[in-house]
Amino acid sequence: MSTEIHKTGHAAGQSPRHDDVSFESSDVQTKSILAYLVCLAIAVIASFALCVYILRYTTNFAAQSDTPPPPVHQGIAPTMPPEPRLQGILGHETDAQQDRRNKLKEDTDVISESTLPAKLDACSGYSGN
């Protein structure tokens, strides 16, 4: 706590005065801040409009440059993607990938059975000191 005598206020109707701080009402101009905010809003709106224009232009350009389907497929909606399909299809009895999954499972079982006892034997000789 300070024991110095502080300046207690200011005269009635006057702004406070400090020796080391200079502040005057002309330092901050709200007009310039508002002008900046208006310019910023205009820039945001203009960039949004430009983005919408570019999106519409590129969408139309892509639609025009897209090749039409062959006459054989006109009027028919695409039903299935072209071959080869890696996942099974509903309505098919066999799964083209099932044999590969079975082979992978068998291989991993064989590998795990052949290496597991060797690892256990190596760990059983550990004395713990």
N, C-alpha and C positions, 0 to 999 in steps of 0.2 A: 504494500500500500504506500502510496506517495504522500509525503507530508507537505509537498509544495502547494502553494496557493494557485489555484486554477483561475483562469479568466471565466467568469460566470456570466456567459450569455452575451447579448448584444443589445443594441438600442432597439426600441420598439419600431417595427415596420422595416427593419433592415435585415438583409441576409447575413448569416454567420460568416465571419472572416477568420481565416486561419493563416498563420505566417508561412507554413511550409506547403500548404495545398492551395492551388489556384483553381477556382471553379467560378465560371461565370455563366450566366444563362445563354450566352452566345456560343459557348463551347459545343453544346449539343443542339443540333437543329433537327427537329422532327420532320420538317419538310424534306430534307435530303434522305432520311431513313424511309419515309413513305414513298418517295420517288424510286428508291432502290427496290423496295418490295413490289411496286407496280411493274418495274422493268423485269424483275425476276419472274413474276406471274406471267407476263407476256412471253418471256423466253420459254417457260415451261409449256404454255399453251401452244406456241409455235412449234416446239419440238414434238409435242404429241401429235399435232396435225401432220407434221412431216412423216412421222412414223406410220400413221394411219394411211397416208398416201402411198408410202413405199410398200406397205403390206398389201394394199389393193392392187398396186401395179405388179408386184411379183406374183400374186395369186393369179391374176389374169394372164400374165406372161407364161406361167407354168401350165395353165389350162390350155392355152393356145399351142404351146410347143409339145404337148402330150400327144403321142401317136394314137390314133383311133384303133379300136379293136378290129380284128379281121372280120370280114363279112359273115364268116361261119358263126361267130360268137355274138352277132348283133341280136339284141333282144333277150339274151340269156345272161343271167346274173352269174358272176363267178362263184363257184360252190366250194372248190377245194384248191389248195395251193398245189403247185406243180411237184412232181416226184423229185427226189426221194423225200419222204416224210419220215422223221425220226421217231415220232410218237405213234402209238397205236391209234387206230381210227374206230369210232363206235360202229358196231355192226360187223366188224371183222372178227373171226374166231381166233386167228393167230396174231401174235404180236411179233413184229419183225425184229425187235430188239431183245426179246426175252431170252433167246439162246445166248446172246452176248452177256446178258446179266447173269445167267446161270454159270457160264464159263468163268466169269470174273469172280463169282462167289466161290466156286470150286477151287480156283487158283489161290485165293486168299486163305481159304481153309487149309489147303495143303501147306502153304508157306507158314502159317501160324502154328500148325501142328509139328512141323519139322524143326522149327527154331525155338519153340517154347521150352522143351526139355533141356536143350543145351544151355539156355539162359538160366534155368533153375539150378542146374548142376554147378554152374560157375558161381552162383550166388550162395550155394549151400556151403562152400568152403570158406566163407567169410567168418573170421573169428570174432570180430566186433571190437578189437582193441585199437 
